[in-house]
Structures are given as structure tokens and as C-alpha cells.
Amino acid sequence: MTAVTDQRRTEHSVGELVSRATAQLSTLVRQEMRLATAELAYKGKRAGRGGGLLGAAGAIAYVGVMALAATAAAALSLTLPVWASALIIAGVLFAIAGVLALIGRRQLRGATPPLPERAMHSVRADVEELKERAHR
């Protein structure tokens, strides 16, 4: 008789099992939501950095265009060395703008698509695990 009562103590009622499964599922969903939030925050920061670098590239390119205009004016009114130096400065500014644009573009590519991919993969794995356990 004691073997039967011991066996009943280790077996849980359906209500207890459902209650545990509900609690575990709730915890799992909260954890997945935290993971998705963290992943989206990381991607948002990366997109912000990329956008900032592209903005800086645009501003420097604008300054380069102004320097190029000053170069043209200097070329018409002064001797060769003055406009040549202004042309070199404009070239350097355009080179800096090009490098910033490439870095910014790389940052933006790394931030897209703005989906929490790791969290979605984790949820899919959890669903598959639950399906397997339900079929056992």
C-alpha cells in the first residue's frame, strides 16, 4: 500500500501540470520579449550611428563643394599656387566624405532588417520543443 501512495505523490494532477506549464510559458514569453527588446535597441543604436556618419559625410561634402567653388574663384583671379592648394584641400574633404559614407553605409546594412532575429529563432525553437514534448 505504501508503494501505491508513494507513486501517487510523485505523479502530479493534470491541474498542477497545466498550472506549471502556464507559469513556465509565461516566464518564457517574458524572457523572449526582453531578448527582442535588447536586440531591437542594439540595432536601433547601430542605425543611429550609421545615419549620423552619413549626415557627417553630407556636411563635409557640402563644405567640399564650397571649397571647390572657392578654388574656381581663386583660379580665375590669382596665380596657380593659390588655387592649387585650395583644390588639394577640396580633394581631401571629398576623400573624407567618401570614407565616412562607406562606413555609414556599412553601419546601416548591419542594422537591417530591424527584426529581433535571435529572439524569433529562439521562439521558433521553443515552439518546436513544445510540439515534440506534446507528441510524447
PECORJO-V512684 format. One record per residue. N is the residue number from 1. PHI is phi in whole degrees, 0 to 359 (* if undefined). PSI is psi in radians with two decimals (none if undefined). D_LAST is the distance of its C-alpha to the last C-alpha in whole Angstrom. Layout:
n: {N,N}
phi: {PHI,PHI}
psi: {PSI,PSI}
d_last: {D_LAST,D_LAST}
This chain:
n: {1,2,3,4,5,6,7,8,9,10,11,12,13,14,15,16,17,18,19,20,21,22,23,24,25,26,27,28,29,30,31,32,33,34,35,36,37,38,39,40,41,42,43,44,45,46,47,48,49,50,51,52,53,54,55,56,57,58,59,60,61,62,63,64,65,66,67,68,69,70,71,72,73,74,75,76,77,78,79,80,81,82,83,84,85,86,87,88,89,90,91,92,93,94,95,96,97,98,99,100,101,102,103,104,105,106,107,108,109,110,111,112,113,114,115,116,117,118,119,120,121,122,123,124,125,126,127,128,129,130,131,132,133,134,135,136}
phi: {*,292,295,290,290,295,294,293,293,281,275,254,288,299,299,295,297,295,298,297,297,297,296,293,294,298,297,298,296,297,296,294,294,296,297,297,298,297,293,292,296,298,293,295,297,295,295,296,298,297,296,297,294,294,296,297,298,295,295,291,296,297,298,297,296,296,295,294,295,296,296,297,295,294,295,283,255,235,280,303,301,292,289,295,292,295,295,297,298,299,298,296,297,295,297,298,299,296,296,298,296,296,295,297,297,296,297,293,297,289,265,250,285,280,243,282,298,296,295,296,296,295,295,300,296,297,297,298,296,296,298,298,291,290,275,279}
psi: {-0.63,-0.54,-0.65,-0.74,-0.60,-0.67,-0.67,-0.59,-0.62,-0.43,2.46,2.65,2.83,-0.69,-0.74,-0.76,-0.74,-0.72,-0.78,-0.78,-0.71,-0.78,-0.75,-0.68,-0.70,-0.77,-0.75,-0.76,-0.73,-0.73,-0.71,-0.65,-0.69,-0.72,-0.78,-0.72,-0.79,-0.71,-0.72,-0.62,-0.73,-0.81,-0.61,-0.72,-0.73,-0.71,-0.65,-0.75,-0.77,-0.75,-0.68,-0.73,-0.69,-0.64,-0.74,-0.70,-0.72,-0.73,-0.75,-0.64,-0.66,-0.78,-0.65,-0.70,-0.71,-0.72,-0.63,-0.67,-0.72,-0.60,-0.77,-0.72,-0.74,-0.61,-0.61,-0.54,-0.32,-3.11,3.03,-0.82,-0.60,-0.89,-0.51,-0.72,-0.68,-0.64,-0.69,-0.75,-0.75,-0.72,-0.72,-0.75,-0.73,-0.65,-0.75,-0.76,-0.70,-0.75,-0.78,-0.69,-0.72,-0.76,-0.76,-0.72,-0.71,-0.70,-0.77,-0.66,-0.64,-0.33,-0.12,2.62,2.64,1.00,2.54,1.35,-0.77,-0.73,-0.72,-0.71,-0.71,-0.71,-0.74,-0.73,-0.70,-0.74,-0.75,-0.71,-0.75,-0.69,-0.76,-0.76,-0.55,-0.51,-0.15,none}
d_last: {30,29,26,24,25,24,21,21,22,19,17,17,18,16,19,19,15,16,19,18,15,19,21,19,18,22,23,21,23,26,26,25,28,30,29,30,33,34,34,36,38,39,39,42,44,44,45,47,49,49,51,53,54,54,57,59,59,60,63,64,64,67,69,69,70,73,74,74,76,79,79,80,83,84,84,87,89,89,89,86,85,84,82,80,79,78,76,74,73,72,70,68,67,65,64,62,61,59,58,56,55,53,52,51,49,47,46,45,43,41,40,39,37,37,33,31,29,27,26,25,23,21,20,19,17,16,15,13,11,10,9,7,5,6,4,0}
